[in-house]
Amino acid sequence: MSSLSANEDCLGWAARDASGFLSPYSFNRRAVRSDDVSIKITHCGVCYADVAWTRNEHGDSKYPLVPGHEIVGIVQEVGSNVNRFKVGDHVGVGTYVNSCRDCDYCNDEEEVHCVKGPVLTFNGVDDDGTITKGGYSSYIVVHDRYCFRIPDDYPLASAAPLLCAGITVYSPMIRHKMNQPGKSLGVIGLGGLGHMAVKFGKAFGLNVTVLSTSISKKEEALTLLGADKFVVSSDQEQMKAEAKSLDFIIDTAAGDHPFDPYMSLLKTGGVLALVAFPSEVKFHPASLNIGMKTVSGSITGGTKLTREMIDFCAAHKVYPNIEIIPIHYANEALERLIKRDVRYRFVIDIENSLK
């Protein structure tokens, strides 16, 4: 087997500074180590994280920066110790590519909560001191622990958004038992994450209410995504009518918004799971204490849960709604993402457009 990754340049698109503007960039990946998998990338989803780090919103961007952490492709080489994957397998890589593999969280396959911090798929510092570079590139080399098998009959382009958007909403739904048929779920925000929460909710047999400030999303929420109800969250009458009606709410809205109105929709013992990052979370103590409600935070998920989610999506034919774009449209896609002008996830066709 030829060691492609040791001597062949990787083609990618990178941001060089905080303007976030992406342009072609060539670099080297590491040689395939004994536990590594080399993956020819076919598709990469576009996540708001790509905007945040290309534009240095967190103040820690390391340029040149190759974004992308919803990666799918085809195995082109495996290390000598790799038994889980073989050349030709369809695989995915999510938001992290390494962890300590020794702490309680890693031992429980909850690597995203590794006590030393997971190594992020891009803009992270790997164990050899190199800066990780993401999926807006022709191939990637990853330790096999952080790779996920994609069933052959599940379209690779559709699988890409599962690796961040999908697992980010699936994880708190499972943890808070939001997968019990007949229960009621509210979804705040109807973007890449929110639309997946609706799809999982319906697949779990829940009664799903979409809560949005945009009346323009009503038709799609009800007809395209199959939600049971649509509530304009800025309409006080509509909100009042839904008081104490929901077992769970999953909040995917990244912009600042009031929390008290949403807390009033929860039944006694209800849970609001926050998966987005508004600049503050503020609510009156009575919204929490009366009705013994819970506010819970969540990020993506560990390897065990990610595998479970992928298998669930394949078994139940849960597919994200995607818009496939070429790599040279990436800058426009990020601008549209900022404006929330996407239904509901951009996926870059790396294989056919990155030459």
C-alpha positions in Angstrom: 0.0 0.0 0.0 1.5 3.3 -1.0 2.0 5.9 1.7 0.1 8.7 -0.1 -0.2 10.9 2.9 3.6 11.1 3.6 4.6 12.7 0.3 1.5 14.1 -1.5 0.4 17.7 -0.9 -3.1 18.1 0.4 -5.1 20.7 -1.4 -7.4 22.9 0.7 -9.0 26.3 1.2 -7.7 28.4 4.0 -8.3 31.7 5.7 -5.0 33.7 6.1 -6.3 36.4 8.5 -9.3 37.6 10.5 -11.1 38.7 7.3 -12.0 35.0 7.1 -11.6 35.1 3.4 -10.9 31.6 2.1 -8.6 30.8 -0.9 -6.7 27.8 -2.2 -3.9 26.5 0.0 -1.5 23.5 -0.3 -0.1 21.7 2.8 1.1 18.3 4.0 -0.7 15.9 6.2 1.2 13.6 8.5 2.2 10.1 7.3 -0.2 7.4 8.2 0.7 6.0 11.6 -0.2 2.5 12.9 -3.6 3.5 14.3 -4.4 6.0 11.6 -6.9 6.1 8.7 -6.3 8.3 5.6 -9.6 9.5 4.2 -10.2 10.9 0.7 -12.8 13.6 1.5 -15.8 13.6 -0.7 -18.0 16.2 1.2 -17.7 18.6 4.1 -20.6 20.3 5.9 -20.5 24.1 6.6 -21.0 25.0 10.3 -21.1 28.3 12.1 -17.8 27.2 13.7 -16.2 27.7 10.3 -17.3 31.4 10.4 -16.2 31.8 14.1 -12.7 30.5 13.7 -11.9 31.8 10.2 -12.8 35.3 11.5 -11.1 34.9 14.9 -14.2 35.4 16.9 -12.7 33.5 19.8 -9.4 35.3 19.6 -7.4 32.0 19.2 -7.3 31.4 15.5 -4.1 30.0 14.1 -3.6 31.0 10.5 -3.5 29.7 7.8 -6.7 28.1 9.0 -8.5 25.3 7.1 -12.0 25.0 8.5 -14.5 22.1 8.3 -15.5 19.5 10.9 -18.5 17.7 9.2 -16.3 15.4 7.1 -17.2 12.4 5.1 -15.2 10.4 2.6 -13.7 7.1 1.5 -10.8 5.3 3.3 -7.8 5.3 1.1 -5.2 3.8 3.5 -5.1 2.3 7.0 -2.3 1.8 9.5 -1.0 -1.6 10.5 -3.1 -1.7 13.7 -6.4 -0.7 12.2 -9.0 -3.4 12.1 -12.3 -1.5 12.2 -11.9 0.0 8.7 -10.6 -1.0 5.4 -9.8 0.7 2.1 -13.0 1.7 0.3 -15.1 2.1 3.5 -17.4 5.1 3.8 -16.4 7.0 6.9 -17.0 10.3 8.7 -15.0 12.6 11.1 -16.6 15.0 13.4 -15.6 17.9 15.6 -12.5 16.4 17.3 -9.7 14.1 16.2 -7.9 13.3 19.4 -8.2 13.2 23.2 -6.2 11.9 26.1 -7.8 8.4 25.9 -7.1 7.9 29.6 -9.6 9.9 31.6 -13.0 8.7 32.8 -14.7 10.5 30.0 -12.5 9.0 27.3 -12.9 5.6 28.9 -16.7 6.0 28.7 -16.4 7.1 25.0 -17.4 10.6 26.0 -14.2 12.0 24.5 -15.8 15.4 23.7 -15.6 15.9 27.5 -12.0 14.7 27.9 -10.5 16.3 31.0 -7.5 17.6 29.0 -9.8 18.8 26.3 -10.4 17.1 23.0 -8.2 18.1 20.0 -10.5 19.9 17.7 -10.6 18.9 14.0 -9.3 22.2 12.9 -7.4 25.0 14.7 -6.5 22.5 17.5 -3.0 21.5 18.6 -2.4 17.7 18.0 -0.2 15.4 20.0 2.7 16.1 17.7 2.5 19.8 18.2 1.0 20.5 14.7 -2.1 22.6 14.1 -5.0 20.5 12.9 -6.6 21.4 9.5 -10.1 20.6 8.7 -12.3 19.2 5.9 -12.2 22.0 3.3 -9.4 19.8 1.9 -8.8 16.8 -0.3 -7.9 14.3 2.4 -7.3 13.9 6.1 -5.4 11.5 8.3 -7.1 10.7 11.6 -6.6 8.1 14.5 -9.2 5.4 13.8 -10.9 5.9 17.2 -12.3 9.2 15.9 -13.7 7.9 12.6 -17.2 6.7 12.1 -18.5 4.1 9.7 -21.2 5.5 7.3 -23.5 2.7 6.0 -23.0 2.2 2.3 -26.6 3.0 1.5 -26.6 6.3 3.4 -25.6 9.1 1.0 -22.3 10.6 1.9 -23.4 14.2 1.3 -26.3 13.7 3.7 -24.1 12.1 6.3 -21.8 15.1 6.6 -24.1 17.3 8.7 -24.7 14.5 11.2 -21.2 14.8 12.4 -21.8 18.2 14.1 -25.4 19.5 13.7 -26.9 16.0 14.1 -25.0 14.8 17.1 -25.3 18.2 18.8 -29.1 17.9 19.1 -29.2 14.1 19.3 -26.9 14.0 22.4 -29.1 16.0 24.8 -32.2 14.4 23.4 -30.9 11.0 24.4 -29.5 12.2 27.8 -32.8 13.7 28.8 -34.8 10.8 27.5 -36.4 13.0 24.8 -36.7 9.8 22.7 -39.9 8.5 24.4 -42.8 8.3 22.1 -45.8 10.5 22.9 -43.8 13.2 24.7 -43.8 16.8 23.6 -40.7 18.6 22.2 -40.3 22.3 21.5 -37.5 23.4 19.1 -36.3 27.0 19.3 -34.7 28.1 16.0 -35.0 26.3 12.7 -31.5 26.3 11.2 -29.0 23.4 10.7 -29.4 22.2 14.2 -33.1 23.0 14.7 -34.2 21.2 11.6 -32.3 18.1 12.8 -34.0 18.3 16.2 -37.4 18.3 14.4 -36.4 15.3 12.4 -35.2 13.3 15.4 -38.2 14.3 17.3 -40.6 12.9 14.7 -38.4 9.8 14.3 -38.7 9.3 18.1 -42.5 9.6 18.0 -42.7 13.0 19.7 -45.2 15.7 19.3 -43.0 18.5 17.9 -43.6 22.3 18.1 -41.3 24.7 16.3 -40.8 28.0 18.1 -39.5 30.7 15.8 -39.6 34.5 15.4 -39.9 34.0 11.6 -43.4 33.4 10.4 -41.8 32.8 7.0 -40.6 29.4 8.3 -44.1 28.1 9.2 -44.9 26.4 5.9 -41.6 24.5 5.7 -41.7 23.6 9.4 -45.1 22.0 9.0 -45.0 20.5 5.5 -41.3 19.9 4.7 -40.1 18.9 8.1 -43.3 17.5 9.5 -43.6 19.5 12.7 -46.9 19.2 14.5 -47.2 22.9 15.4 -45.6 26.2 14.7 -45.6 29.0 17.2 -44.4 32.6 16.5 -42.4 33.1 19.7 -42.7 36.9 19.6 -46.5 36.6 19.6 -47.5 36.7 23.3 -51.0 35.3 22.7 -49.7 32.3 20.8 -47.1 31.7 23.5 -49.6 32.0 26.3 -51.8 29.4 24.6 -48.9 26.9 24.8 -48.1 27.4 28.5 -47.0 24.3 30.4 -47.4 22.1 27.3 -43.9 20.9 26.6 -41.9 18.1 28.2 -38.6 19.3 26.6 -37.3 22.3 24.7 -34.1 22.2 22.7 -32.7 25.7 22.2 -30.6 26.1 19.0 -30.9 29.9 18.7 -27.4 31.5 18.6 -28.7 35.1 18.8 -29.5 36.7 22.1 -33.1 36.1 23.2 -35.2 36.1 26.4 -35.5 32.8 28.2 -38.5 33.4 30.6 -41.1 33.1 27.8 -39.8 29.7 26.8 -39.5 28.5 30.3 -43.2 29.2 30.8 -43.9 26.6 28.1 -42.4 23.7 30.1 -44.5 21.3 32.1 -43.6 20.6 35.7 -40.2 18.9 35.7 -39.6 20.0 32.1 -36.1 20.5 30.7 -34.7 23.2 28.4 -31.5 22.0 26.7 -29.3 24.8 25.4 -26.9 23.8 22.5 -26.2 27.3 21.1 -24.0 30.1 22.5 -25.9 33.3 23.0 -23.9 36.0 24.7 -25.8 35.5 27.9 -28.5 33.3 29.5 -30.8 35.3 31.7 -34.1 34.2 33.4 -36.0 34.9 36.5 -35.4 32.4 39.3 -39.2 31.7 39.5 -39.0 30.4 35.9 -36.7 27.7 37.2 -37.9 27.1 40.8 -41.7 27.0 40.2 -42.4 23.8 38.4 -38.9 22.4 39.3 -37.6 23.0 35.8 -34.1 22.3 34.5 -31.8 24.2 32.2 -29.1 22.0 30.8 -26.2 22.7 28.5 -24.8 20.4 25.9 -22.2 20.3 23.1 -21.6 17.5 20.5 -21.2 13.9 21.7 -18.8 11.1 22.3 -17.8 8.4 19.8 -20.3 5.8 21.2 -23.3 8.1 20.9 -22.2 9.4 17.4 -22.0 5.8 16.1 -25.5 5.1 17.6 -26.9 8.3 16.0 -25.5 7.4 12.5 -27.0 3.9 12.8 -30.3 5.4 13.9 -30.4 7.8 11.0 -29.7 5.0 8.5 -32.3 2.7 10.1 -35.0 5.4 10.2 -34.1 7.2 7.0 -33.4 10.5 8.7 -31.7 12.7 6.3 -30.7 16.4 6.7 -32.0 18.9 4.2 -28.9 20.0 2.4 -27.7 22.4 -0.4 -24.7 21.0 -2.1 -22.2 23.6 -3.2 -18.7 23.7 -4.9 -15.6 24.7 -2.9 -15.3 28.0 -4.8 -18.7 29.0 -3.4 -17.4 28.6 0.2 -17.0 32.4 0.9 -20.5 33.1 -0.3 -21.9 30.2 1.7 -20.3 31.5 5.0 -21.9 35.0 4.3 -25.2 33.3 3.7 -24.8 31.3 6.9 -24.3 34.5 8.8 -27.6 35.9 7.3 -29.3 32.5 8.1 -30.0 32.2 4.4 -29.7 28.4 4.1 -32.2 25.6 4.0 -30.8 23.9 6.1 -27.2 22.9 5.8 -24.6 23.7 3.1 -22.4 20.7 2.1 -19.3 21.2 0.0 -18.8 18.8 -2.8 -15.1 18.5 -2.2 -14.5 15.5 -4.5 -15.8 17.1 -7.6 -14.8 20.8 -7.1 -11.5 20.8 -5.2 -9.0 20.2 -8.0 
